[in-house]
Amino acid sequence: MRQICDRCDVLLLFDEIATGLGRLGVWWGADYVGAYPDMLGVGKGMSGGYAPLSAMLQSTHVASTYLGEESCKFDDGHTFNANPLARRS
């Protein structure tokens, strides 16, 4: 998968919501299969199920395309906005 994406100039994204954070005996499912993505969606195990929490991890070459000299902010929304633990201030 990694070689095909590199050859075609396509980002490789892994959804590690269910497989990440040690659930396969290694830190990430990507480690388990040996194919390293450009972006990695993670969650569930981050908060132990006590609060809705997730993250999108990305490689340096992906982040460098939009960071440039000034850092930019991404505004987002999610389905857990009504949860007082997950709300933004």
PDB file with SEQRES, HELIX, SHEET and CRYST1 records, atoms N, CA, C and O in Angstrom:
SEQRES   1 A   89  MET ARG GLN ILE CYS ASP ARG CYS ASP VAL LEU LEU LEU          
SEQRES   2 A   89  PHE ASP GLU ILE ALA THR GLY LEU GLY ARG LEU GLY VAL          
SEQRES   3 A   89  TRP TRP GLY ALA ASP TYR VAL GLY ALA TYR PRO ASP MET          
SEQRES   4 A   89  LEU GLY VAL GLY LYS GLY MET SER GLY GLY TYR ALA PRO          
SEQRES   5 A   89  LEU SER ALA MET LEU GLN SER THR HIS VAL ALA SER THR          
SEQRES   6 A   89  TYR LEU GLY GLU GLU SER CYS LYS PHE ASP ASP GLY HIS          
SEQRES   7 A   89  THR PHE ASN ALA ASN PRO LEU ALA ARG ARG SER                  
HELIX    1 AA1 ARG A    2  CYS A    8  1                                   7    
HELIX    2 AA2 GLY A   29  VAL A   33  1                                   5    
HELIX    3 AA3 THR A   60  LEU A   67  1                                   8    
SHEET    1 AA1 3 LEU A  13  GLU A  16  0                                        
SHEET    2 AA1 3 MET A  39  GLY A  43  1                                        
SHEET    3 AA1 3 SER A  54  GLN A  58 -1                                        
CRYST1    1.000    1.000    1.000  90.00  90.00  90.00 P 1           1          
ATOM      1  N   MET A   1       0.821  -1.191   0.000  1.00  0.00           N  
ATOM      2  CA  MET A   1       0.000   0.000   0.000  1.00  0.00           C  
ATOM      3  C   MET A   1       0.863   1.252   0.000  1.00  0.00           C  
ATOM      4  O   MET A   1       0.612   2.196  -0.749  1.00  0.00           O  
ATOM      5  N   ARG A   2       1.885   1.248   0.852  1.00  0.00           N  
ATOM      6  CA  ARG A   2       2.760   2.412   0.946  1.00  0.00           C  
ATOM      7  C   ARG A   2       3.425   2.699  -0.394  1.00  0.00           C  
ATOM      8  O   ARG A   2       3.473   3.849  -0.830  1.00  0.00           O  
ATOM      9  N   GLN A   3       3.942   1.653  -1.055  1.00  0.00           N  
ATOM     10  CA  GLN A   3       4.640   1.833  -2.325  1.00  0.00           C  
ATOM     11  C   GLN A   3       3.700   2.328  -3.426  1.00  0.00           C  
ATOM     12  O   GLN A   3       4.081   3.174  -4.234  1.00  0.00           O  
ATOM     13  N   ILE A   4       2.486   1.808  -3.457  1.00  0.00           N  
ATOM     14  CA  ILE A   4       1.515   2.244  -4.464  1.00  0.00           C  
ATOM     15  C   ILE A   4       1.167   3.715  -4.257  1.00  0.00           C  
ATOM     16  O   ILE A   4       1.127   4.484  -5.217  1.00  0.00           O  
ATOM     17  N   CYS A   5       0.916   4.109  -3.010  1.00  0.00           N  
ATOM     18  CA  CYS A   5       0.581   5.511  -2.719  1.00  0.00           C  
ATOM     19  C   CYS A   5       1.736   6.437  -3.060  1.00  0.00           C  
ATOM     20  O   CYS A   5       1.523   7.518  -3.609  1.00  0.00           O  
ATOM     21  N   ASP A   6       2.953   6.027  -2.742  1.00  0.00           N  
ATOM     22  CA  ASP A   6       4.115   6.854  -3.080  1.00  0.00           C  
ATOM     23  C   ASP A   6       4.264   6.989  -4.591  1.00  0.00           C  
ATOM     24  O   ASP A   6       4.531   8.080  -5.096  1.00  0.00           O  
ATOM     25  N   ARG A   7       4.095   5.902  -5.303  1.00  0.00           N  
ATOM     26  CA  ARG A   7       4.245   5.915  -6.760  1.00  0.00           C  
ATOM     27  C   ARG A   7       3.183   6.797  -7.422  1.00  0.00           C  
ATOM     28  O   ARG A   7       3.467   7.478  -8.408  1.00  0.00           O  
ATOM     29  N   CYS A   8       1.963   6.783  -6.882  1.00  0.00           N  
ATOM     30  CA  CYS A   8       0.853   7.548  -7.463  1.00  0.00           C  
ATOM     31  C   CYS A   8       0.678   8.918  -6.825  1.00  0.00           C  
ATOM     32  O   CYS A   8      -0.257   9.639  -7.173  1.00  0.00           O  
ATOM     33  N   ASP A   9       1.557   9.294  -5.900  1.00  0.00           N  
ATOM     34  CA  ASP A   9       1.495  10.573  -5.196  1.00  0.00           C  
ATOM     35  C   ASP A   9       0.146  10.756  -4.497  1.00  0.00           C  
ATOM     36  O   ASP A   9      -0.508  11.789  -4.640  1.00  0.00           O  
ATOM     37  N   VAL A  10      -0.254   9.739  -3.742  1.00  0.00           N  
ATOM     38  CA  VAL A  10      -1.511   9.731  -2.998  1.00  0.00           C  
ATOM     39  C   VAL A  10      -1.187   9.546  -1.521  1.00  0.00           C  
ATOM     40  O   VAL A  10      -0.313   8.756  -1.164  1.00  0.00           O  
ATOM     41  N   LEU A  11      -1.890  10.272  -0.670  1.00  0.00           N  
ATOM     42  CA  LEU A  11      -1.689  10.110   0.775  1.00  0.00           C  
ATOM     43  C   LEU A  11      -2.272   8.787   1.246  1.00  0.00           C  
ATOM     44  O   LEU A  11      -3.336   8.367   0.790  1.00  0.00           O  
ATOM     45  N   LEU A  12      -1.565   8.134   2.161  1.00  0.00           N  
ATOM     46  CA  LEU A  12      -2.042   6.900   2.781  1.00  0.00           C  
ATOM     47  C   LEU A  12      -2.590   7.258   4.161  1.00  0.00           C  
ATOM     48  O   LEU A  12      -1.864   7.779   5.008  1.00  0.00           O  
ATOM     49  N   LEU A  13      -3.862   6.978   4.378  1.00  0.00           N  
ATOM     50  CA  LEU A  13      -4.512   7.275   5.651  1.00  0.00           C  
ATOM     51  C   LEU A  13      -4.940   5.973   6.312  1.00  0.00           C  
ATOM     52  O   LEU A  13      -5.499   5.091   5.660  1.00  0.00           O  
ATOM     53  N   PHE A  14      -4.675   5.859   7.611  1.00  0.00           N  
ATOM     54  CA  PHE A  14      -5.110   4.696   8.385  1.00  0.00           C  
ATOM     55  C   PHE A  14      -6.118   5.156   9.436  1.00  0.00           C  
ATOM     56  O   PHE A  14      -5.922   6.177  10.095  1.00  0.00           O  
ATOM     57  N   ASP A  15      -7.173   4.407   9.579  1.00  0.00           N  
ATOM     58  CA  ASP A  15      -8.148   4.625  10.639  1.00  0.00           C  
ATOM     59  C   ASP A  15      -7.794   3.668  11.768  1.00  0.00           C  
ATOM     60  O   ASP A  15      -8.069   2.472  11.680  1.00  0.00           O  
ATOM     61  N   GLU A  16      -7.183   4.191  12.827  1.00  0.00           N  
ATOM     62  CA  GLU A  16      -6.741   3.372  13.949  1.00  0.00           C  
ATOM     63  C   GLU A  16      -7.630   3.585  15.176  1.00  0.00           C  
ATOM     64  O   GLU A  16      -7.186   3.399  16.309  1.00  0.00           O  
ATOM     65  N   ILE A  17      -8.878   3.972  14.945  1.00  0.00           N  
ATOM     66  CA  ILE A  17      -9.807   4.173  16.057  1.00  0.00           C  
ATOM     67  C   ILE A  17      -9.938   2.889  16.868  1.00  0.00           C  
ATOM     68  O   ILE A  17      -9.903   2.926  18.098  1.00  0.00           O  
ATOM     69  N   ALA A  18     -10.086   1.764  16.195  1.00  0.00           N  
ATOM     70  CA  ALA A  18     -10.281   0.493  16.888  1.00  0.00           C  
ATOM     71  C   ALA A  18      -8.991  -0.307  17.055  1.00  0.00           C  
ATOM     72  O   ALA A  18      -8.920  -1.180  17.920  1.00  0.00           O  
ATOM     73  N   THR A  19      -7.967  -0.024  16.238  1.00  0.00           N  
ATOM     74  CA  THR A  19      -6.769  -0.867  16.269  1.00  0.00           C  
ATOM     75  C   THR A  19      -5.571  -0.207  16.939  1.00  0.00           C  
ATOM     76  O   THR A  19      -4.588  -0.890  17.228  1.00  0.00           O  
ATOM     77  N   GLY A  20      -5.619   1.085  17.192  1.00  0.00           N  
ATOM     78  CA  GLY A  20      -4.466   1.796  17.723  1.00  0.00           C  
ATOM     79  C   GLY A  20      -4.338   1.734  19.232  1.00  0.00           C  
ATOM     80  O   GLY A  20      -5.180   1.164  19.926  1.00  0.00           O  
ATOM     81  N   LEU A  21      -3.278   2.326  19.718  1.00  0.00           N  
ATOM     82  CA  LEU A  21      -2.996   2.461  21.143  1.00  0.00           C  
ATOM     83  C   LEU A  21      -2.853   1.109  21.847  1.00  0.00           C  
ATOM     84  O   LEU A  21      -3.371   0.903  22.945  1.00  0.00           O  
ATOM     85  N   GLY A  22      -2.143   0.200  21.191  1.00  0.00           N  
ATOM     86  CA  GLY A  22      -1.774  -1.070  21.813  1.00  0.00           C  
ATOM     87  C   GLY A  22      -2.765  -2.206  21.687  1.00  0.00           C  
ATOM     88  O   GLY A  22      -2.528  -3.277  22.245  1.00  0.00           O  
ATOM     89  N   ARG A  23      -3.843  -2.021  20.992  1.00  0.00           N  
ATOM     90  CA  ARG A  23      -4.866  -3.072  20.920  1.00  0.00           C  
ATOM     91  C   ARG A  23      -4.430  -4.305  20.134  1.00  0.00           C  
ATOM     92  O   ARG A  23      -5.047  -5.362  20.261  1.00  0.00           O  
ATOM     93  N   LEU A  24      -3.384  -4.190  19.327  1.00  0.00           N  
ATOM     94  CA  LEU A  24      -2.888  -5.341  18.564  1.00  0.00           C  
ATOM     95  C   LEU A  24      -1.574  -5.874  19.124  1.00  0.00           C  
ATOM     96  O   LEU A  24      -0.929  -6.713  18.495  1.00  0.00           O  
ATOM     97  N   GLY A  25      -1.174  -5.398  20.292  1.00  0.00           N  
ATOM     98  CA  GLY A  25       0.082  -5.832  20.889  1.00  0.00           C  
ATOM     99  C   GLY A  25       1.259  -4.937  20.533  1.00  0.00           C  
ATOM    100  O   GLY A  25       2.351  -5.105  21.074  1.00  0.00           O  
ATOM    101  N   VAL A  26       1.050  -3.999  19.637  1.00  0.00           N  
ATOM    102  CA  VAL A  26       2.035  -2.966  19.281  1.00  0.00           C  
ATOM    103  C   VAL A  26       1.318  -1.623  19.370  1.00  0.00           C  
ATOM    104  O   VAL A  26       0.089  -1.575  19.415  1.00  0.00           O  
ATOM    105  N   TRP A  27       2.072  -0.553  19.395  1.00  0.00           N  
ATOM    106  CA  TRP A  27       1.471   0.759  19.623  1.00  0.00           C  
ATOM    107  C   TRP A  27       0.406   1.092  18.575  1.00  0.00           C  
ATOM    108  O   TRP A  27      -0.676   1.562  18.928  1.00  0.00           O  
ATOM    109  N   TRP A  28       0.697   0.855  17.293  1.00  0.00           N  
ATOM    110  CA  TRP A  28      -0.237   1.151  16.206  1.00  0.00           C  
ATOM    111  C   TRP A  28      -0.406  -0.055  15.308  1.00  0.00           C  
ATOM    112  O   TRP A  28       0.502  -0.879  15.195  1.00  0.00           O  
ATOM    113  N   GLY A  29      -1.566  -0.169  14.664  1.00  0.00           N  
ATOM    114  CA  GLY A  29      -1.773  -1.204  13.669  1.00  0.00           C  
ATOM    115  C   GLY A  29      -0.798  -1.058  12.514  1.00  0.00           C  
ATOM    116  O   GLY A  29      -0.410  -2.049  11.894  1.00  0.00           O  
ATOM    117  N   ALA A  30      -0.399   0.179  12.221  1.00  0.00           N  
ATOM    118  CA  ALA A  30       0.597   0.426  11.175  1.00  0.00           C  
ATOM    119  C   ALA A  30       1.903  -0.287  11.510  1.00  0.00           C  
ATOM    120  O   ALA A  30       2.558  -0.819  10.614  1.00  0.00           O  
ATOM    121  N   ASP A  31       2.290  -0.308  12.777  1.00  0.00           N  
ATOM    122  CA  ASP A  31       3.485  -1.051  13.196  1.00  0.00           C  
ATOM    123  C   ASP A  31       3.291  -2.545  12.971  1.00  0.00           C  
ATOM    124  O   ASP A  31       4.224  -3.250  12.586  1.00  0.00           O  
ATOM    125  N   TYR A  32       2.098  -3.014  13.210  1.00  0.00           N  
ATOM    126  CA  TYR A  32       1.784  -4.429  13.072  1.00  0.00           C  
ATOM    127  C   TYR A  32       1.948  -4.905  11.638  1.00  0.00           C  
ATOM    128  O   TYR A  32       2.468  -5.995  11.399  1.00  0.00           O  
ATOM    129  N   VAL A  33       1.506  -4.089  10.680  1.00  0.00           N  
ATOM    130  CA  VAL A  33       1.587  -4.482   9.268  1.00  0.00           C  
ATOM    131  C   VAL A  33       2.824  -3.920   8.567  1.00  0.00           C  
ATOM    132  O   VAL A  33       3.139  -4.349   7.457  1.00  0.00           O  
ATOM    133  N   GLY A  34       3.530  -2.977   9.184  1.00  0.00           N  
ATOM    134  CA  GLY A  34       4.748  -2.429   8.605  1.00  0.00           C  
ATOM    135  C   GLY A  34       4.536  -1.478   7.439  1.00  0.00           C  
ATOM    136  O   GLY A  34       5.429  -1.318   6.608  1.00  0.00           O  
ATOM    137  N   ALA A  35       3.377  -0.846   7.361  1.00  0.00           N  
ATOM    138  CA  ALA A  35       3.097   0.144   6.310  1.00  0.00           C  
ATOM    139  C   ALA A  35       2.743   1.449   7.007  1.00  0.00           C  
ATOM    140  O   ALA A  35       1.708   1.538   7.668  1.00  0.00           O  
ATOM    141  N   TYR A  36       3.576   2.444   6.867  1.00  0.00           N  
ATOM    142  CA  TYR A  36       3.413   3.660   7.657  1.00  0.00           C  
ATOM    143  C   TYR A  36       2.651   4.734   6.885  1.00  0.00           C  
ATOM    144  O   TYR A  36       3.067   5.140   5.800  1.00  0.00           O  
ATOM    145  N   PRO A  37       1.526   5.196   7.453  1.00  0.00           N  
ATOM    146  CA  PRO A  37       0.652   6.142   6.755  1.00  0.00           C  
ATOM    147  C   PRO A  37       1.149   7.581   6.858  1.00  0.00           C  
ATOM    148  O   PRO A  37       2.021   7.906   7.665  1.00  0.00           O  
ATOM    149  N   ASP A  38       0.570   8.425   6.021  1.00  0.00           N  
ATOM    150  CA  ASP A  38       0.821   9.862   6.082  1.00  0.00           C  
ATOM    151  C   ASP A  38      -0.053  10.505   7.157  1.00  0.00           C  
ATOM    152  O   ASP A  38       0.347  11.481   7.791  1.00  0.00           O  
ATOM    153  N   MET A  39      -1.241   9.951   7.353  1.00  0.00           N  
ATOM    154  CA  MET A  39      -2.152  10.449   8.386  1.00  0.00           C  
ATOM    155  C   MET A  39      -2.767   9.256   9.113  1.00  0.00           C  
ATOM    156  O   MET A  39      -3.005   8.201   8.526  1.00  0.00           O  
ATOM    157  N   LEU A  40      -3.016   9.456  10.408  1.00  0.00           N  
ATOM    158  CA  LEU A  40      -3.482   8.380  11.264  1.00  0.00           C  
ATOM    159  C   LEU A  40      -4.604   8.904  12.156  1.00  0.00           C  
ATOM    160  O   LEU A  40      -4.372   9.787  12.982  1.00  0.00           O  
ATOM    161  N   GLY A  41      -5.805   8.375  12.002  1.00  0.00           N  
ATOM    162  CA  GLY A  41      -6.926   8.741  12.862  1.00  0.00           C  
ATOM    163  C   GLY A  41      -6.946   7.832  14.079  1.00  0.00           C  
ATOM    164  O   GLY A  41      -6.949   6.609  13.940  1.00  0.00           O  
ATOM    165  N   VAL A  42      -6.961   8.422  15.276  1.00  0.00           N  
ATOM    166  CA  VAL A  42      -6.926   7.627  16.512  1.00  0.00           C  
ATOM    167  C   VAL A  42      -8.010   8.089  17.473  1.00  0.00           C  
ATOM    168  O   VAL A  42      -8.508   9.208  17.361  1.00  0.00           O  
ATOM    169  N   GLY A  43      -8.371   7.236  18.410  1.00  0.00           N  
ATOM    170  CA  GLY A  43      -9.389   7.589  19.397  1.00  0.00           C  
ATOM    171  C   GLY A  43      -9.624   6.447  20.356  1.00  0.00           C  
ATOM    172  O   GLY A  43      -8.710   5.676  20.650  1.00  0.00           O  
ATOM    173  N   LYS A  44     -10.831   6.335  20.841  1.00  0.00           N  
ATOM    174  CA  LYS A  44     -11.299   5.328  21.792  1.00  0.00           C  
ATOM    175  C   LYS A  44     -10.357   5.126  22.970  1.00  0.00           C  
ATOM    176  O   LYS A  44     -10.657   5.588  24.071  1.00  0.00           O  
ATOM    177  N   GLY A  45      -9.242   4.462  22.778  1.00  0.00           N  
ATOM    178  CA  GLY A  45      -8.333   4.171  23.881  1.00  0.00           C  
ATOM    179  C   GLY A  45      -7.684   5.388  24.511  1.00  0.00           C  
ATOM    180  O   GLY A  45      -7.071   5.271  25.573  1.00  0.00           O  
ATOM    181  N   MET A  46      -7.799   6.546  23.894  1.00  0.00           N  
ATOM    182  CA  MET A  46      -7.156   7.754  24.426  1.00  0.00           C  
ATOM    183  C   MET A  46      -7.758   8.191  25.748  1.00  0.00           C  
ATOM    184  O   MET A  46      -7.041   8.695  26.612  1.00  0.00           O  
ATOM    185  N   SER A  47      -9.050   8.013  25.924  1.00  0.00           N  
ATOM    186  CA  SER A  47      -9.690   8.497  27.149  1.00  0.00           C  
ATOM    187  C   SER A  47     -10.262   7.358  27.989  1.00  0.00           C  
ATOM    188  O   SER A  47     -10.888   7.609  29.019  1.00  0.00           O  
ATOM    189  N   GLY A  48     -10.060   6.130  27.570  1.00  0.00           N  
ATOM    190  CA  GLY A  48     -10.611   4.997  28.304  1.00  0.00           C  
ATOM    191  C   GLY A  48     -12.132   4.950  28.242  1.00  0.00           C  
ATOM    192  O   GLY A  48     -12.757   4.250  29.039  1.00  0.00           O  
ATOM    193  N   GLY A  49     -12.730   5.672  27.324  1.00  0.00           N  
ATOM    194  CA  GLY A  49     -14.180   5.679  27.187  1.00  0.00           C  
ATOM    195  C   GLY A  49     -14.891   6.661  28.104  1.00  0.00           C  
ATOM    196  O   GLY A  49     -16.121   6.701  28.115  1.00  0.00           O  
ATOM    197  N   TYR A  50     -14.153   7.455  28.875  1.00  0.00           N  
ATOM    198  CA  TYR A  50     -14.779   8.390  29.810  1.00  0.00           C  
ATOM    199  C   TYR A  50     -15.225   9.681  29.155  1.00  0.00           C  
ATOM    200  O   TYR A  50     -16.151  10.339  29.630  1.00  0.00           O  
ATOM    201  N   ALA A  51     -14.577  10.040  28.077  1.00  0.00           N  
ATOM    202  CA  ALA A  51     -14.944  11.259  27.357  1.00  0.00           C  
ATOM    203  C   ALA A  51     -14.654  11.023  25.877  1.00  0.00           C  
ATOM    204  O   ALA A  51     -13.702  10.320  25.538  1.00  0.00           O  
ATOM    205  N   PRO A  52     -15.452  11.592  25.011  1.00  0.00           N  
ATOM    206  CA  PRO A  52     -15.176  11.452  23.586  1.00  0.00           C  
ATOM    207  C   PRO A  52     -13.898  12.212  23.225  1.00  0.00           C  
ATOM    208  O   PRO A  52     -13.827  13.432  23.375  1.00  0.00           O  
ATOM    209  N   LEU A  53     -12.916  11.494  22.758  1.00  0.00           N  
ATOM    210  CA  LEU A  53     -11.626  12.102  22.454  1.00  0.00           C  
ATOM    211  C   LEU A  53     -11.025  11.381  21.252  1.00  0.00           C  
ATOM    212  O   LEU A  53     -11.023  10.152  21.195  1.00  0.00           O  
ATOM    213  N   SER A  54     -10.532  12.129  20.322  1.00  0.00           N  
ATOM    214  CA  SER A  54      -9.866  11.547  19.160  1.00  0.00           C  
ATOM    215  C   SER A  54      -8.820  12.516  18.652  1.00  0.00           C  
ATOM    216  O   SER A  54      -8.756  13.665  19.090  1.00  0.00           O  
ATOM    217  N   ALA A  55      -8.006  12.051  17.729  1.00  0.00           N  
ATOM    218  CA  ALA A  55      -6.955  12.902  17.163  1.00  0.00           C  
ATOM    219  C   ALA A  55      -6.635  12.438  15.757  1.00  0.00           C  
ATOM    220  O   ALA A  55      -6.878  11.287  15.392  1.00  0.00           O  
ATOM    221  N   MET A  56      -6.088  13.349  14.977  1.00  0.00           N  
ATOM    222  CA  MET A  56      -5.573  13.018  13.659  1.00  0.00           C  
ATOM    223  C   MET A  56      -4.083  13.321  13.691  1.00  0.00           C  
ATOM    224  O   MET A  56      -3.682  14.479  13.810  1.00  0.00           O  
ATOM    225  N   LEU A  57      -3.267  12.287  13.585  1.00  0.00           N  
ATOM    226  CA  LEU A  57      -1.816  12.446  13.566  1.00  0.00           C  
ATOM    227  C   LEU A  57      -1.372  12.505  12.113  1.00  0.00           C  
ATOM    228  O   LEU A  57      -1.972  11.873  11.244  1.00  0.00           O  
ATOM    229  N   GLN A  58      -0.328  13.262  11.858  1.00  0.00           N  
ATOM    230  CA  GLN A  58       0.137  13.400  10.483  1.00  0.00           C  
ATOM    231  C   GLN A  58       1.649  13.461  10.424  1.00  0.00           C  
ATOM    232  O   GLN A  58       2.316  13.851  11.382  1.00  0.00           O  
ATOM    233  N   SER A  59       2.169  13.068   9.284  1.00  0.00           N  
ATOM    234  CA  SER A  59       3.615  13.097   9.090  1.00  0.00           C  
ATOM    235  C   SER A  59       4.082  14.538   8.883  1.00  0.00           C  
ATOM    236  O   SER A  59       3.285  15.430   8.590  1.00  0.00           O  
ATOM    237  N   THR A  60       5.362  14.739   9.040  1.00  0.00           N  
ATOM    238  CA  THR A  60       5.944  16.071   8.887  1.00  0.00           C  
ATOM    239  C   THR A  60       5.718  16.616   7.487  1.00  0.00           C  
ATOM    240  O   THR A  60       5.432  17.803   7.327  1.00  0.00           O  
ATOM    241  N   HIS A  61       5.840  15.769   6.468  1.00  0.00           N  
ATOM    242  CA  HIS A  61       5.689  16.292   5.100  1.00  0.00           C  
ATOM    243  C   HIS A  61       4.249  16.715   4.812  1.00  0.00           C  
ATOM    244  O   HIS A  61       4.033  17.579   3.962  1.00  0.00           O  
ATOM    245  N   VAL A  62       3.271  16.141   5.482  1.00  0.00           N  
ATOM    246  CA  VAL A  62       1.887  16.591   5.311  1.00  0.00           C  
ATOM    247  C   VAL A  62       1.695  17.935   6.026  1.00  0.00           C  
ATOM    248  O   VAL A  62       1.139  18.872   5.454  1.00  0.00           O  
ATOM    249  N   ALA A  63       2.153  18.021   7.264  1.00  0.00           N  
ATOM    250  CA  ALA A  63       1.999  19.255   8.044  1.00  0.00           C  
ATOM    251  C   ALA A  63       2.748  20.423   7.404  1.00  0.00           C  
ATOM    252  O   ALA A  63       2.274  21.558   7.453  1.00  0.00           O  
ATOM    253  N   SER A  64       3.891  20.164   6.814  1.00  0.00           N  
ATOM    254  CA  SER A  64       4.692  21.257   6.245  1.00  0.00           C  
ATOM    255  C   SER A  64       4.007  21.919   5.057  1.00  0.00           C  
ATOM    256  O   SER A  64       4.361  23.044   4.702  1.00  0.00           O  
ATOM    257  N   THR A  65       3.043  21.258   4.435  1.00  0.00           N  
ATOM    258  CA  THR A  65       2.377  21.853   3.283  1.00  0.00           C  
ATOM    259  C   THR A  65       1.473  23.014   3.670  1.00  0.00           C  
ATOM    260  O   THR A  65       1.201  23.879   2.837  1.00  0.00           O  
ATOM    261  N   TYR A  66       1.000  23.057   4.912  1.00  0.00           N  
ATOM    262  CA  TYR A  66       0.129  24.167   5.299  1.00  0.00           C  
ATOM    263  C   TYR A  66       0.679  25.002   6.446  1.00  0.00           C  
ATOM    264  O   TYR A  66       0.134  26.072   6.718  1.00  0.00           O  
ATOM    265  N   LEU A  67       1.710  24.576   7.118  1.00  0.00           N  
ATOM    266  CA  LEU A  67       2.247  25.385   8.211  1.00  0.00           C  
ATOM    267  C   LEU A  67       3.023  26.590   7.701  1.00  0.00           C  
ATOM    268  O   LEU A  67       2.775  27.714   8.137  1.00  0.00           O  
ATOM    269  N   GLY A  68       3.943  26.375   6.798  1.00  0.00           N  
ATOM    270  CA  GLY A  68       4.717  27.488   6.250  1.00  0.00           C  
ATOM    271  C   GLY A  68       5.373  28.307   7.350  1.00  0.00           C  
ATOM    272  O   GLY A  68       5.804  27.765   8.368  1.00  0.00           O  
ATOM    273  N   GLU A  69       5.446  29.606   7.141  1.00  0.00           N  
ATOM    274  CA  GLU A  69       6.068  30.478   8.123  1.00  0.00           C  
ATOM    275  C   GLU A  69       5.135  30.792   9.271  1.00  0.00           C  
ATOM    276  O   GLU A  69       5.582  30.984  10.401  1.00  0.00           O  
ATOM    277  N   GLU A  70       3.847  30.847   8.995  1.00  0.00           N  
ATOM    278  CA  GLU A  70       2.866  31.118  10.036  1.00  0.00           C  
ATOM    279  C   GLU A  70       2.018  29.882  10.263  1.00  0.00           C  
ATOM    280  O   GLU A  70       1.555  29.247   9.315  1.00  0.00           O  
ATOM    281  N   SER A  71       1.823  29.552  11.509  1.00  0.00           N  
ATOM    282  CA  SER A  71       0.983  28.407  11.837  1.00  0.00           C  
ATOM    283  C   SER A  71      -0.478  28.756  11.563  1.00  0.00           C  
ATOM    284  O   SER A  71      -0.905  29.878  11.838  1.00  0.00           O  
ATOM    285  N   CYS A  72      -1.240  27.825  11.034  1.00  0.00           N  
ATOM    286  CA  CYS A  72      -2.647  28.085  10.782  1.00  0.00           C  
ATOM    287  C   CYS A  72      -3.505  27.195  11.680  1.00  0.00           C  
ATOM    288  O   CYS A  72      -3.077  26.124  12.111  1.00  0.00           O  
ATOM    289  N   LYS A  73      -4.698  27.651  11.945  1.00  0.00           N  
ATOM    290  CA  LYS A  73      -5.603  26.947  12.844  1.00  0.00           C  
ATOM    291  C   LYS A  73      -6.725  26.326  12.031  1.00  0.00           C  
ATOM    292  O   LYS A  73      -7.274  26.954  11.125  1.00  0.00           O  
ATOM    293  N   PHE A  74      -7.060  25.091  12.361  1.00  0.00           N  
ATOM    294  CA  PHE A  74      -8.190  24.433  11.727  1.00  0.00           C  
ATOM    295  C   PHE A  74      -9.348  24.434  12.704  1.00  0.00           C  
ATOM    296  O   PHE A  74      -9.217  23.964  13.834  1.00  0.00           O  
ATOM    297  N   ASP A  75     -10.473  24.959  12.271  1.00  0.00           N  
ATOM    298  CA  ASP A  75     -11.673  24.944  13.094  1.00  0.00           C  
ATOM    299  C   ASP A  75     -12.460  23.690  12.741  1.00  0.00           C  
ATOM    300  O   ASP A  75     -12.593  23.339  11.569  1.00  0.00           O  
ATOM    301  N   ASP A  76     -12.968  23.035  13.742  1.00  0.00           N  
ATOM    302  CA  ASP A  76     -13.687  21.797  13.493  1.00  0.00           C  
ATOM    303  C   ASP A  76     -14.947  21.726  14.337  1.00  0.00           C  
ATOM    304  O   ASP A  76     -15.143  22.527  15.251  1.00  0.00           O  
ATOM    305  N   GLY A  77     -15.773  20.789  14.031  1.00  0.00           N  
ATOM    306  CA  GLY A  77     -16.968  20.518  14.804  1.00  0.00           C  
ATOM    307  C   GLY A  77     -17.134  19.024  14.914  1.00  0.00           C  
ATOM    308  O   GLY A  77     -16.545  18.270  14.139  1.00  0.00           O  
ATOM    309  N   HIS A  78     -17.915  18.595  15.852  1.00  0.00           N  
ATOM    310  CA  HIS A  78     -18.105  17.167  16.018  1.00  0.00           C  
ATOM    311  C   HIS A  78     -19.450  16.871  16.670  1.00  0.00           C  
ATOM    312  O   HIS A  78     -20.135  17.772  17.153  1.00  0.00           O  
ATOM    313  N   THR A  79     -19.810  15.609  16.675  1.00  0.00           N  
ATOM    314  CA  THR A  79     -21.126  15.201  17.176  1.00  0.00           C  
ATOM    315  C   THR A  79     -21.214  15.175  18.691  1.00  0.00           C  
ATOM    316  O   THR A  79     -22.302  14.983  19.233  1.00  0.00           O  
ATOM    317  N   PHE A  80     -20.098  15.361  19.393  1.00  0.00           N  
ATOM    318  CA  PHE A  80     -20.117  15.331  20.854  1.00  0.00           C  
ATOM    319  C   PHE A  80     -20.119  16.737  21.467  1.00  0.00           C  
ATOM    320  O   PHE A  80     -19.777  16.887  22.640  1.00  0.00           O  
ATOM    321  N   ASN A  81     -20.490  17.757  20.712  1.00  0.00           N  
ATOM    322  CA  ASN A  81     -20.471  19.121  21.227  1.00  0.00           C  
ATOM    323  C   ASN A  81     -21.338  19.300  22.465  1.00  0.00           C  
ATOM    324  O   ASN A  81     -21.051  20.171  23.285  1.00  0.00           O  
ATOM    325  N   ALA A  82     -22.375  18.513  22.622  1.00  0.00           N  
ATOM    326  CA  ALA A  82     -23.267  18.670  23.777  1.00  0.00           C  
ATOM    327  C   ALA A  82     -22.682  18.087  25.057  1.00  0.00           C  
ATOM    328  O   ALA A  82     -23.199  18.355  26.141  1.00  0.00           O  
ATOM    329  N   ASN A  83     -21.626  17.302  24.957  1.00  0.00           N  
ATOM    330  CA  ASN A  83     -20.997  16.714  26.130  1.00  0.00           C  
ATOM    331  C   ASN A  83     -20.164  17.769  26.842  1.00  0.00           C  
ATOM    332  O   ASN A  83     -19.266  18.337  26.220  1.00  0.00           O  
ATOM    333  N   PRO A  84     -20.416  18.060  28.113  1.00  0.00           N  
ATOM    334  CA  PRO A  84     -19.674  19.138  28.806  1.00  0.00           C  
ATOM    335  C   PRO A  84     -18.175  18.858  28.917  1.00  0.00           C  
ATOM    336  O   PRO A  84     -17.384  19.797  29.011  1.00  0.00           O  
ATOM    337  N   LEU A  85     -17.773  17.597  28.909  1.00  0.00           N  
ATOM    338  CA  LEU A  85     -16.336  17.299  28.959  1.00  0.00           C  
ATOM    339  C   LEU A  85     -15.647  17.561  27.631  1.00  0.00           C  
ATOM    340  O   LEU A  85     -14.447  17.832  27.593  1.00  0.00           O  
ATOM    341  N   ALA A  86     -16.398  17.482  26.547  1.00  0.00           N  
ATOM    342  CA  ALA A  86     -15.798  17.609  25.215  1.00  0.00           C  
ATOM    343  C   ALA A  86     -16.006  18.997  24.605  1.00  0.00           C  
ATOM    344  O   ALA A  86     -15.445  19.283  23.547  1.00  0.00           O  
ATOM    345  N   ARG A  87     -16.774  19.843  25.226  1.00  0.00           N  
ATOM    346  CA  ARG A  87     -17.040  21.170  24.665  1.00  0.00           C  
ATOM    347  C   ARG A  87     -15.825  22.051  24.712  1.00  0.00           C  
ATOM    348  O   ARG A  87     -15.002  21.966  25.624  1.00  0.00           O  
ATOM    349  N   ARG A  88     -15.730  22.880  23.737  1.00  0.00           N  
ATOM    350  CA  ARG A  88     -14.667  23.903  23.743  1.00  0.00           C  
ATOM    351  C   ARG A  88     -15.118  25.098  24.544  1.00  0.00           C  
ATOM    352  O   ARG A  88     -16.312  25.384  24.636  1.00  0.00           O  
ATOM    353  N   SER A  89     -14.176  25.783  25.116  1.00  0.00           N  
ATOM    354  CA  SER A  89     -14.535  27.021  25.839  1.00  0.00           C  
ATOM    355  C   SER A  89     -14.527  28.193  24.893  1.00  0.00           C  
ATOM    356  O   SER A  89     -14.801  29.320  25.304  1.00  0.00           O  
TER     357      SER A  89                                                      
END                                                                             
